[in-house]
Amino acid sequence: SLPPPDEMLRIGDADTFRVVADGGLWAVDRNGGGRRRLATASRGALAVDANVARSRPGRGPFQRLWLRVTEGGTQRLALLSRRGLQVLPTPEGELPLAAVSSDGRASLWRDVSPAGVERLVLSEGGSAPKLVAELNAEQGDTEAPEVIAIPHRGLSGEQLTSWLYLPRAVGARPPPLLVRPYLGASYAHAVVDRPADQGFMINLRVLPSHGYAVLIPSLPNPPGGMTDPARGLADRILAVIDAAAANPAARGRFDADRLGLIGFSFGGYSVMTTVTQTHRFKAAVSISGVSDFVSYWASQSPFAYLDPASGYVGNRM
């Protein structure tokens, strides 16, 4: 009588089986009865005990599982084990989780500012979170683009967020918009490129400083997997652009008639497939993009050429 379960998010013991299904955490007893909803959970395990992870697949459910639950309208990190559901104290601001101890008593959270300053915050044993490290503090006074969250719907109606980056200095005319797609990627938090990351051609610090607005669209894989990942890709991207153009915080702040695409690797593939489906984009740049999946699947990784003694490593993934 349960909704269809998430095949990965299962945990059990001798008496109770717990499963994530339909956005909720459910429990049933060993006879299939006593069904009860324990919590509302979002998709995705944050971490799994390494020893248990090595025992899969095909060795039964996890002994412990990390997930996010909604408590009082706020998402919290929770540990699900034989002891039940343990909701952990978390820092304010929904920081991305960096690491967590196996017993759940200590967690490390990573906060990266738009300028690239990184802070590591430790939450331990219910005590107040404390700052344990700050990296790249010298970048704190550099100019960072304005970042606007763009909510929109995905292929199956799920709520997604894409991210718009606007230059600080704007002329008399709204800036052109560059879209940096990477098919299959979804971004719960704003993307932060450090100054030396992603090269200089697609870096989110460099492009806005040259007067471009940049859109990073969330384009998760279609339901059922990537059987034909390129189908309708241009329409998906254009729908995100329309959502950005209609967003009150972004309305009139970029030129929707001057559109460009730029991407690296599978992002380059995303660029090339998009321009075969629409004429809306005035320019497109594909950097090291994959264009022939058949030959790519059959080729070897560069690592295999450099170190053939390590064995065959193909690109079939």
N, C-alpha and C positions, 0 to 999 in steps of 0.2 A: 504493500500500500504506500510505499515511499515514492516521492518523485524520482525521475531518473538521476542516478548519483554521478558525481564527479569520480571518474575511474581511479584517480590518483589519491584523492583525499579520503582515505579510510583508515580507521584505527579500531582495534578491538582487544578484548581480553577474554577471560574464560566465561564471563557472564553478560557482557554488553558489547554491542557493535555500534560504532558511531560513524557517521558518514556525512559529508557535505553534499547537499543536493538542493537545487532550486533556490540558491542563495541563503540556505539555512543549514544549521548543524543539528542533525537528528540522531536519536539514540533508540535502539530496540534491544529487547532482551534476547537471550539465547534461543528462545522459542519463536522469535519473530513478533512477539507482542510487546505491549508496553511502550508503543511509539510515543515519543515526545520531542518537541523542538527545543533545543538547548539555547540557541542563539542565532542571530542573523549574521551570516559570514559572507565576506566578499571572496571572489575567486582567488585561488593561488596560495600555495604554501610558501612561507618566507624562508624557512630553513627546515632541514630534517637531520636528526642525529646521524652522523657519518657512518657508524657501524650498521645502523638499520638500512641506510641508503645503499650500502654495498651488498646487502643481502637480497635486494630486489633485482630483477622482477621475478614474479612467480613464487614468492616465499611468504605470502600472506600479508595482512595489513601492517601499517607502521605501528611501532610501539609508542611513538610520540610524534606530534605534528604541530607546526607553527602555522597560525592563520590570523587573519584580522577579523574581529567581531565588532558589531555595532552595539555600544553600550551608552544608553542615554543620549542617542543621537550623535555620539562621537565614536570614531573608529579607534579601537585599541588592539594592541598585540596580545595574543593569547596563546598559551601552551595547552594542548590537549594531550592528556596521558591517562594512564590507568587511574590516577587520582582524580580525574575529572577535568573540568575546564578551569584553568588558572589565568585570569586576566592580569596582565602586567602593567605596572606604572610606566608611562611613556612621557617623553618631553613634550612641551607645547610646540605646536607648529607642524605636526605631521612630518617629521624628519625621516628620510630614508634610513632603514635599518642597515648597519654595517656588519655587526656580529652579535652573537648572543651565547651565553653559557648554556651547557647542556641541561642544567637544572632550572634555567629561566630566571635566576636571581640577578644576573647582571646582563645588561645589554648596552651596545655601543651604537650611537646614532651619528650619521654623517650629514652635515649641513654645508652646502656650497652656495655662496652668494652669487648674484649675477656678475660680480666683478671677478669671481674666481677664488675668493678667500674661502678656505675649507676649515670647518670646525668639527672636532670629534667630541661628542658629549656622552658621558658615562652615566647610566642609571643603574644603581646597585642596591639590592636589598630594601627597596621601598624608600630609600633616602632621596633627597632632592638631587636632580641631575646636576652634574658638574662638568665643566670644560676641562678636557685632559690634553688637548693639542689644538693649535691653530697653525695652519699652513698657508703660505703665500699671502701673508698679511700685508706685504708691500704693495699688493695689487688693490688694496682697499680704496685708494683714492683715484683709481682709473675710471674712465667713463664707461659705463655699461649701457647697453640698449634698454629701452623700456620694454617690459615683457607683459603681454596680455594673454590670459587664458581664454580659449575659444571653445565653449562647450558645443557639442553636436552629437548626432546619432550615428551609430555604425550600421553595418549591413543587416544585422538581426535586431535592430532597434535599441541596442545597448548604448548607454551614455558614455561618450568619449570626450577627451579634452585634447585639443591641439594648441599650439603655442605660436603667438605672433610677436616678432621682435621689431621694434621701431627705432629708427635713428633718433638721437637727441637733437641734432641740428637738421632742420627741415627748411627748404627754400620756399619760394612762392607756389610751387607746384607739388602736390603729394608725391612721395617717392614711388618708384616702380616696386613691384612685389616679386621676390624670388622665392620659389617653393623648393624646399629640400626634402623630397620624399624618400622613404625607405620602407618598401612594402613589407608588411608583417610586423612592423614596430608600432608600439603603442606607448604613450608617455603619460604616466600619472603625475609626474612632476616636470617642471620646466627643465629643458635641456640646457646644460651649462658647458660650453667649450672653453677650456683653458686657452690662454694665448697661443701656446705652441701645439695644441691638439688639432686634429682634423686638417693639418696643413694650413695654408693661408687662403686657399681658394674657396673653401666652403665654411670657414670658421665663423661662428656666430658673433664673435667680437669684431672681426675684420669687416664683414659684409655691411653691417649697419653703419660702421664708421665711414664707409665709402658712399653712404647715402641710400642704401637699399633697405626696404622692409623685407623681412624674411619670415616665412611661414614653415613651421615644422608640423606636418599633419600626422595624426594618429591613424594608421592604416593596418589594423590587426588582420590576421589571416581570416579568410572567409569561413563560415561555419562548415565543419567537416574536413577542414584542412586545405592545403594549397593545391587542389587538383588543377585549377587554372587560375593562378594568382593574378594574371593580367586582365582578366575579364572585367570590364567596366571600371578600370582603374582611373581613367581620365574623369569620368563622371564623379567618382568618389572624391578625387582631389578638388574638382571644381565645386563640389558641394561644400567642402570645408572652406574654400575661398569665399563662397557666397555667405557662409555662416560668419566668417570674419568681417566681411563687408557690412553685414547687418548688425553686428555686435555694437551696442551703444558706445563702448569704450574705444572702438577702433573705426567707427563709421567716418568716412571721408579722410582717413589718415594714410591711405595708400591708394595708388592708381590701379584700379581693377582692369583697365584697358592695356596696361603695360605689364605683362606677366612673363616671367621666365622660370626655367627649371634648372636645377643643378644638383648633381648627386655623384657619389663615389661608390664603386663596387656594386653591390646589389641595389644601392641607390641609383647608380648609373643605369642599371637595367630598368629600374622603375621610371627613370627619365625617358629612356628610349621607347619603352612600351607606351608611355603616356602620349608622346607626340605622334604615334600612329593612330590615335583615337580622337584627336581634337586639333583644331587650328587656333585655339584660343591663345596659345603661348607664342610670344614673339621671338623667343630665343631659348635654346636648351644646351646644357653642357653635361656630358657624361664623362666622368673620369674613371678609367679602369673598369668600365661597366662590362658585365657579362652579357654577351649578345647571342651566343650559340650554346644552348643548354646541353645538347647532345655531345658535342665535342668537349665541353667543359666537364661533363659527367665522366667521360672516359679518360680524361687527362690526369696526370699526377700532380700532387702538390709540389711546389718548389722545394719544400723540405726534403721530399723523397729524392730529388735530383742532387741535392747537396750532401745527403747522408743516406745513400742507398742501403747501407748495412742495417739501418733501422727498420727496413721492411717497406712494403708497398703502402703508401698512404694516398688514396684517391680523393678526388673532388666530388665524389658521388653524394656527399651530404648536402 
